[in-house]
Amino acid sequence: MKILITGANGFIGSFLVEEGLQRGFDVWAAVRPGSNCKYLNDERINFLQLDYTSEKNLTATLTEHKNRYGAFDTVIHTAGVTKSHNKKGFEEGNYAITERLVCALRNADMLPKQFIYMSTLGTYGAVHEKEPFDTIKENDIQVPATNYGKSKLKTEIYLKSVPGLNYVIFRPTGVYGPRDKDYYLMAKSIKYRFNFISGIKKQSITFIYVKDLVKAIYASIEKKVKNRCYFVSDGNQYSSTEFGNLIAAEFGYKWIINLKCPLPLVWIICHTLGGVAALFGKTFTLNRDKYHIVAQRNWLCDITALQQELDFTPDYPLQRGVTETVEWYKSNGWL
């Protein structure tokens, strides 16, 4: 099995590479020129530099690769952006690079047996927000509230329209684990006994540990799934304080201060930080787009298809995943 993983040097991508090697696959890690590849140090990894800014360059690179090594059986496409100053940045970083990649694969006569795309639960937006919360289902109308979610939905629609492309789309909820930087910021805050919570009203949150997400993706490869979409979570729901309390327990804390911030104040903070970041050409974790994510109250999703079609059962309940994550943060000097 010859597999190409884009965004291979990223949080999720690096775990996908490791699992592919563990399974004995011929793994090719697609990275951009100048990428930090510190988590890709296994000598069995093959590297392929891709220029996502040019369909012509992508076609040339892939054609050369095909002539020398043959085509890929599977492409797992995780390359993209989760933060940007504006809609244009998300469009370029998620939709445009995917379109160019698929066009280049087609130009080179290299459409794989499976094209697996990393999307997001955020393509559905705020669904079933009135209590008691109902689960978000695949047949619910997708109305994303963020530019990030809109760019991912546009990409999903495109992939479904490409003749002969056997797509598999994964829509995970909040992905956490070692190497992740977003939930690390929460852990760093909790180290000082503060847990920042957005909103006063009840919020039902869902999570998936990175290794369980990777497990689901490889299950779709084993079962040769075609033209399907899957929500991904561990199947449980949590309150806005449970994740933080589990992190606190890893520090041996019996108490922390849970700061519940009203959404109007969260809006001010996100828009202020987003504006300041844009002035300096940077992006902060809390920004204007992120506000819609933290404001959403219902993140429950229906994983029945994942369980029935891929025989998915998570190996990591939240407590085990948090323990392993915090231990990694500590051992690698992050905390």
Order of alpha helices (4+ residues) and beta strands (2+ residues): beta-alpha-beta-beta-alpha-beta-alpha-alpha-beta-alpha-beta-beta-alpha-beta-beta-alpha-beta-alpha-beta-alpha-alpha-alpha-alpha
